[in-house]
Amino acid sequence: MSFPEVFELPATLDMTTAACAIGVHVNTAYKLAQRNEFPCRIWRLGWRYRVPTMELMKAMGIESCPVDIADVDNGADFAGSID
């Protein structure tokens, strides 16, 4: 998952998306959740798991900072145009 993609995520994530974000297989993510070893808090809603995006980002070392996706795209375009 790219850095800009992380900032476009919804407020909560399903376990598959959260596993992708931290770079583990979804089965591993479920095992970590069952052992209370997932890197952040998880909400269990019936048979579903939801992961708060901001908490996952903090666990990944990404602090909450205002980043506009257009700024990221403009910076990438600028960097690509430098000879």
Secondary structure, 3 states (H helix, E strand, C coil): CCHHHHHCCCCEECHHHHHHHHCCCHHHHHHHHHCCCCCCCCEEECCEEEEEHHHHHHHCCCCCCCCCHHHHHHHHHHHHHCC
